[in-house]
Amino acid sequence: MKALLVGDIGGTNARFALWRDNRLEAVQVFATADYTSPEQAIEAYLADQHISRGGLAAVCLAVAGPVEGDEFRFTNNHWRLSRTAFCQALQVQQLLLINDFTAMALGMTRLDAGEYREVCPGQADPARPALVIGPGTGLGVGSLLRLGEQRWMALPGEGGHVDLPVGNAREAAIHQHIHRQIGHVSAETVLSGGGLVRLYQALCALDGHHPIHKTPAQITDAALANEPQALAVIEQFCRFLGRVAGNNVLTLGARGGVYIVGGVIPRFAELFLSSGFAASFAEKGCMSGYFAGVPVWLVTAEFSGLLGAGVALQQALDH
Protein backbone atom coordinates (compact mmCIF):
# COMPACT_ATOMS: atom_id res chain seq x y z
CA MET A 1 0.00 0.00 0.00
CA LYS A 2 1.33 3.40 -0.97
CA ALA A 3 2.16 5.93 1.74
CA LEU A 4 0.57 9.28 2.57
CA LEU A 5 2.92 12.20 3.18
CA VAL A 6 2.21 15.51 4.93
CA GLY A 7 4.36 18.61 5.15
CA ASP A 8 4.39 21.97 6.90
CA ILE A 9 6.74 24.35 5.11
CA GLY A 10 7.86 27.62 6.66
CA GLY A 11 10.52 30.14 5.80
CA THR A 12 13.37 28.37 7.62
CA ASN A 13 12.26 24.78 8.10
CA ALA A 14 10.18 22.19 6.29
CA ARG A 15 8.61 19.49 8.41
CA PHE A 16 7.55 16.18 6.88
CA ALA A 17 5.84 13.09 8.24
CA LEU A 18 3.94 10.02 7.14
CA TRP A 19 0.21 9.92 7.89
CA ARG A 20 -0.93 6.48 9.02
CA ASP A 21 -4.05 5.52 10.96
CA ASN A 22 -4.87 9.17 11.63
CA ARG A 23 -1.50 9.75 13.25
CA LEU A 24 1.86 11.29 12.41
CA GLU A 25 4.82 8.96 12.03
CA ALA A 26 8.51 9.55 11.32
CA VAL A 27 8.55 13.33 11.70
CA GLN A 28 11.68 14.98 10.31
CA VAL A 29 12.70 18.63 9.98
CA PHE A 30 14.74 19.92 7.04
CA ALA A 31 16.35 23.35 6.60
CA THR A 32 14.90 24.93 3.44
CA ALA A 33 18.25 26.61 2.71
CA ASP A 34 19.83 23.20 2.19
CA TYR A 35 17.59 22.25 -0.74
CA THR A 36 16.74 23.87 -4.06
CA SER A 37 13.09 22.81 -4.09
CA PRO A 38 10.41 21.07 -2.03
CA GLU A 39 10.72 18.06 -4.34
CA GLN A 40 14.42 17.69 -3.48
CA ALA A 41 13.73 17.92 0.26
CA ILE A 42 10.91 15.38 0.02
CA GLU A 43 13.14 13.00 -1.97
CA ALA A 44 15.69 13.21 0.86
CA TYR A 45 12.94 12.46 3.37
CA LEU A 46 11.65 9.51 1.34
CA ALA A 47 15.17 8.12 1.08
CA ASP A 48 15.45 8.21 4.87
CA GLN A 49 12.15 6.32 5.10
CA HIS A 50 13.17 3.80 2.42
CA ILE A 51 10.26 4.81 0.19
CA SER A 52 10.99 4.78 -3.53
CA ARG A 53 9.79 7.34 -6.04
CA GLY A 54 6.21 6.46 -6.92
CA GLY A 55 5.62 5.11 -3.43
CA LEU A 56 3.32 7.97 -2.39
CA ALA A 57 -0.41 7.85 -3.00
CA ALA A 58 -1.09 11.43 -1.91
CA VAL A 59 0.63 14.46 -0.40
CA CYS A 60 -0.73 17.41 1.58
CA LEU A 61 1.52 20.43 2.08
CA ALA A 62 0.70 23.36 4.37
CA VAL A 63 2.20 26.55 2.93
CA ALA A 64 2.17 30.24 3.84
CA GLY A 65 0.06 32.15 1.33
CA PRO A 66 -2.85 31.78 -1.10
CA VAL A 67 -2.92 28.40 -2.85
CA GLU A 68 -4.80 29.09 -6.09
CA GLY A 69 -3.48 28.14 -9.53
CA ASP A 70 -0.79 25.72 -10.61
CA GLU A 71 2.30 27.55 -9.33
CA PHE A 72 2.95 28.50 -5.72
CA ARG A 73 5.74 30.82 -4.60
CA PHE A 74 6.81 30.45 -0.99
CA THR A 75 6.69 33.72 0.90
CA ASN A 76 9.75 33.42 3.14
CA ASN A 77 12.12 31.15 1.24
CA HIS A 78 13.45 30.63 -2.30
CA TRP A 79 11.29 27.62 -3.18
CA ARG A 80 8.65 27.46 -5.89
CA LEU A 81 6.19 24.67 -6.57
CA SER A 82 4.26 23.75 -9.70
CA ARG A 83 1.50 21.28 -8.90
CA THR A 84 1.88 19.58 -12.27
CA ALA A 85 5.67 19.32 -12.14
CA PHE A 86 5.60 18.19 -8.50
CA CYS A 87 3.25 15.29 -9.22
CA GLN A 88 5.28 14.26 -12.27
CA ALA A 89 8.63 14.43 -10.46
CA LEU A 90 7.51 12.40 -7.44
CA GLN A 91 4.98 10.25 -9.33
CA VAL A 92 2.23 11.32 -6.94
CA GLN A 93 -1.41 10.79 -7.83
CA GLN A 94 -2.82 13.57 -5.62
CA LEU A 95 -1.36 16.80 -4.21
CA LEU A 96 -3.33 18.97 -1.79
CA LEU A 97 -1.99 22.44 -0.96
CA ILE A 98 -3.54 24.25 1.99
CA ASN A 99 -2.82 27.52 3.75
CA ASP A 100 -0.52 27.09 6.75
CA PHE A 101 -3.02 28.61 9.16
CA THR A 102 -5.78 26.37 7.82
CA ALA A 103 -3.51 23.50 8.78
CA MET A 104 -2.82 25.04 12.18
CA ALA A 105 -6.55 25.36 12.87
CA LEU A 106 -7.31 21.79 11.79
CA GLY A 107 -4.46 20.60 14.01
CA MET A 108 -6.44 21.74 17.05
CA THR A 109 -8.80 18.81 16.48
CA ARG A 110 -6.05 16.28 17.24
CA LEU A 111 -4.36 17.72 20.33
CA ASP A 112 -3.37 15.34 23.10
CA ALA A 113 -4.00 16.23 26.76
CA GLY A 114 -0.43 17.33 27.42
CA GLU A 115 -0.25 19.65 24.42
CA TYR A 116 -2.26 22.60 25.73
CA ARG A 117 -2.70 24.56 28.95
CA GLU A 118 -5.79 26.26 30.30
CA VAL A 119 -5.70 30.05 30.25
CA CYS A 120 -9.38 30.79 30.93
CA PRO A 121 -11.72 28.09 32.24
CA GLY A 122 -14.96 27.29 30.48
CA GLN A 123 -16.93 24.78 28.46
CA ALA A 124 -16.62 24.87 24.68
CA ASP A 125 -19.88 24.83 22.72
CA PRO A 126 -19.24 22.34 19.87
CA ALA A 127 -21.99 23.93 17.78
CA ARG A 128 -20.19 27.29 17.69
CA PRO A 129 -16.95 28.34 15.96
CA ALA A 130 -13.59 28.18 17.71
CA LEU A 131 -10.98 30.90 17.27
CA VAL A 132 -7.35 30.05 16.48
CA ILE A 133 -4.94 32.97 16.88
CA GLY A 134 -1.18 32.98 16.96
CA PRO A 135 1.64 35.54 17.10
CA GLY A 136 4.67 34.27 15.21
CA THR A 137 6.46 35.79 12.23
CA GLY A 138 3.11 37.53 11.71
CA LEU A 139 -0.25 37.26 13.46
CA GLY A 140 -2.35 34.38 12.21
CA VAL A 141 -6.09 34.40 12.81
CA GLY A 142 -8.56 31.73 11.73
CA SER A 143 -11.73 29.98 12.78
CA LEU A 144 -12.63 26.33 13.09
CA LEU A 145 -16.10 24.89 12.46
CA ARG A 146 -17.33 21.39 13.27
CA LEU A 147 -19.26 19.98 10.30
CA GLY A 148 -20.19 16.68 11.89
CA GLU A 149 -18.60 13.61 13.37
CA GLN A 150 -14.85 13.85 12.74
CA ARG A 151 -15.29 16.47 9.99
CA TRP A 152 -14.07 20.05 10.28
CA MET A 153 -13.70 23.19 8.23
CA ALA A 154 -11.04 25.82 8.84
CA LEU A 155 -11.73 29.35 7.64
CA PRO A 156 -8.51 31.34 7.26
CA GLY A 157 -8.59 35.10 7.04
CA GLU A 158 -6.41 38.16 7.36
CA GLY A 159 -7.44 39.04 10.89
CA GLY A 160 -3.86 39.90 11.79
CA HIS A 161 -4.20 43.07 9.75
CA VAL A 162 -7.20 44.57 11.56
CA ASP A 163 -6.59 47.82 13.44
CA LEU A 164 -4.79 47.43 16.75
CA PRO A 165 -7.45 47.98 19.44
CA VAL A 166 -6.85 50.62 22.12
CA GLY A 167 -8.37 50.28 25.56
CA ASN A 168 -6.84 53.04 27.70
CA ALA A 169 -4.71 56.18 27.60
CA ARG A 170 -1.43 54.25 27.83
CA GLU A 171 -2.35 52.14 24.83
CA ALA A 172 -3.48 55.24 22.95
CA ALA A 173 -0.03 56.76 23.52
CA ILE A 174 1.64 53.57 22.25
CA HIS A 175 -0.58 53.57 19.17
CA GLN A 176 0.12 57.24 18.50
CA HIS A 177 3.89 56.75 18.84
CA ILE A 178 3.95 53.81 16.40
CA HIS A 179 1.55 55.57 14.01
CA ARG A 180 3.91 58.53 13.76
CA GLN A 181 6.62 56.12 12.64
CA ILE A 182 4.83 53.85 10.16
CA GLY A 183 1.27 55.05 9.60
CA HIS A 184 -1.46 52.41 9.89
CA VAL A 185 -1.03 50.28 13.03
CA SER A 186 -2.39 46.78 12.55
CA ALA A 187 -2.65 44.13 15.23
CA GLU A 188 0.28 42.32 13.59
CA THR A 189 2.38 45.49 13.88
CA VAL A 190 2.67 44.71 17.59
CA LEU A 191 1.53 41.10 17.95
CA SER A 192 4.37 39.27 16.22
CA GLY A 193 8.05 38.57 16.78
CA GLY A 194 9.07 41.80 15.09
CA GLY A 195 6.15 43.54 16.76
CA LEU A 196 7.55 42.67 20.18
CA VAL A 197 10.66 44.68 19.29
CA ARG A 198 8.55 47.58 17.99
CA LEU A 199 6.50 47.57 21.20
CA TYR A 200 9.68 47.53 23.29
CA GLN A 201 11.06 50.52 21.40
CA ALA A 202 7.77 52.40 21.80
CA LEU A 203 7.62 51.82 25.55
CA CYS A 204 11.26 52.83 25.96
CA ALA A 205 10.54 56.08 24.13
CA LEU A 206 7.43 56.78 26.20
CA ASP A 207 9.15 55.95 29.50
CA GLY A 208 12.44 57.69 28.76
CA HIS A 209 14.55 54.52 28.66
CA HIS A 210 17.38 53.83 26.23
CA PRO A 211 16.56 50.63 24.29
CA ILE A 212 19.30 48.05 24.68
CA HIS A 213 17.62 44.92 23.29
CA LYS A 214 17.55 44.28 19.55
CA THR A 215 15.70 40.98 19.10
CA PRO A 216 12.54 39.27 20.40
CA ALA A 217 14.72 36.64 22.11
CA GLN A 218 16.69 39.29 24.00
CA ILE A 219 13.51 40.97 25.21
CA THR A 220 12.01 37.64 26.27
CA ASP A 221 15.19 36.58 28.08
CA ALA A 222 15.32 39.92 29.88
CA ALA A 223 11.70 39.56 31.00
CA LEU A 224 12.36 36.03 32.26
CA ALA A 225 15.28 37.54 34.22
CA ASN A 226 12.80 40.03 35.76
CA GLU A 227 14.08 43.15 34.03
CA PRO A 228 11.27 45.70 34.73
CA GLN A 229 11.14 47.32 31.29
CA ALA A 230 11.09 43.98 29.48
CA LEU A 231 8.41 42.69 31.87
CA ALA A 232 6.29 45.75 31.08
CA VAL A 233 6.63 45.01 27.35
CA ILE A 234 5.55 41.37 27.77
CA GLU A 235 2.60 42.44 29.93
CA GLN A 236 1.44 44.98 27.34
CA PHE A 237 1.91 42.44 24.54
CA CYS A 238 -0.36 39.99 26.37
CA ARG A 239 -2.99 42.67 27.00
CA PHE A 240 -3.06 43.67 23.34
CA LEU A 241 -3.42 40.00 22.38
CA GLY A 242 -6.35 39.72 24.80
CA ARG A 243 -8.10 42.67 23.18
CA VAL A 244 -7.64 41.31 19.66
CA ALA A 245 -8.76 37.80 20.66
CA GLY A 246 -11.80 39.21 22.46
CA ASN A 247 -12.80 41.26 19.41
CA ASN A 248 -12.65 38.12 17.27
CA VAL A 249 -14.76 36.13 19.73
CA LEU A 250 -17.49 38.77 19.51
CA THR A 251 -17.28 38.93 15.71
CA LEU A 252 -17.36 35.16 15.19
CA GLY A 253 -19.52 34.19 18.13
CA ALA A 254 -16.61 31.92 18.98
CA ARG A 255 -18.01 30.18 22.02
CA GLY A 256 -16.29 27.03 20.77
CA GLY A 257 -13.17 28.28 22.55
CA VAL A 258 -9.94 30.08 21.76
CA TYR A 259 -6.63 28.43 20.90
CA ILE A 260 -3.48 30.54 21.35
CA VAL A 261 -0.84 29.16 18.98
CA GLY A 262 2.36 30.37 17.29
CA GLY A 263 5.98 30.55 18.28
CA VAL A 264 6.01 33.68 20.45
CA ILE A 265 3.83 33.04 23.52
CA PRO A 266 5.23 29.60 24.51
CA ARG A 267 8.63 31.27 25.02
CA PHE A 268 7.23 33.08 28.07
CA ALA A 269 4.30 30.82 28.92
CA GLU A 270 4.32 31.42 32.68
CA LEU A 271 4.40 35.20 32.26
CA PHE A 272 1.52 34.92 29.79
CA LEU A 273 -0.57 32.81 32.16
CA SER A 274 -0.14 35.35 34.97
CA SER A 275 -0.60 38.40 32.73
CA GLY A 276 -3.55 40.69 32.10
CA PHE A 277 -4.55 38.72 28.99
CA ALA A 278 -7.72 37.32 30.56
CA ALA A 279 -8.81 40.73 31.88
CA SER A 280 -8.38 42.52 28.56
CA PHE A 281 -9.87 39.54 26.68
CA ALA A 282 -13.22 40.08 28.39
CA GLU A 283 -13.06 43.87 28.82
CA LYS A 284 -15.89 44.72 26.42
CA GLY A 285 -18.17 47.03 28.38
CA CYS A 286 -21.79 45.91 28.22
CA MET A 287 -20.70 42.70 26.44
CA SER A 288 -18.15 41.62 29.05
CA GLY A 289 -20.55 39.00 30.36
CA TYR A 290 -20.52 37.27 26.98
CA PHE A 291 -17.09 35.85 27.79
CA ALA A 292 -18.17 33.94 30.89
CA GLY A 293 -17.49 30.30 30.19
CA VAL A 294 -15.54 30.82 26.94
CA PRO A 295 -12.46 28.61 27.38
CA VAL A 296 -9.02 29.73 26.24
CA TRP A 297 -6.06 27.37 25.82
CA LEU A 298 -2.37 27.93 25.18
CA VAL A 299 -1.22 25.31 22.69
CA THR A 300 2.26 23.88 23.23
CA ALA A 301 2.14 21.07 20.62
CA GLU A 302 5.25 21.00 18.47
CA PHE A 303 3.73 19.86 15.17
CA SER A 304 0.20 21.30 15.02
CA GLY A 305 0.61 22.30 11.37
CA LEU A 306 1.63 18.79 10.38
CA LEU A 307 -1.30 17.35 12.28
CA GLY A 308 -3.65 19.72 10.49
CA ALA A 309 -2.21 18.74 7.12
CA GLY A 310 -2.95 15.14 8.04
CA VAL A 311 -6.54 15.99 9.00
CA ALA A 312 -7.04 17.89 5.72
CA LEU A 313 -5.61 14.99 3.69
CA GLN A 314 -7.72 12.41 5.51
CA GLN A 315 -10.89 14.44 4.97
CA ALA A 316 -10.09 14.84 1.27
CA LEU A 317 -9.52 11.09 0.87
CA ASP A 318 -12.65 10.17 2.84
CA HIS A 319 -14.89 12.64 1.03
Secondary structure by P-SEA (a helix, b strand, c coil): cbbbbbbbbcccbbbbbbbccccccbbbbbcccccccaaaaaaaaaaaaccccccccbbbbbbcccccccbbbbccccbbbbaaaaaaaacccbbbbbcaaaaaaaaccccccccccccccccccccbbbbbbbbcccbbbbbbbbcccccbbbbbccccccccccccaaaaaaaaaaaaccccccccccccaaaaaaaaaaaaaaaccccccccaaaaaaaaaaccaaaaaaaaaaaaaaaaaaaaaaaaaccccbbbbbccccccaaaaaaacaaaaaaacccccccccccbbbbbbccccaaaaaaaaaaaaaaac
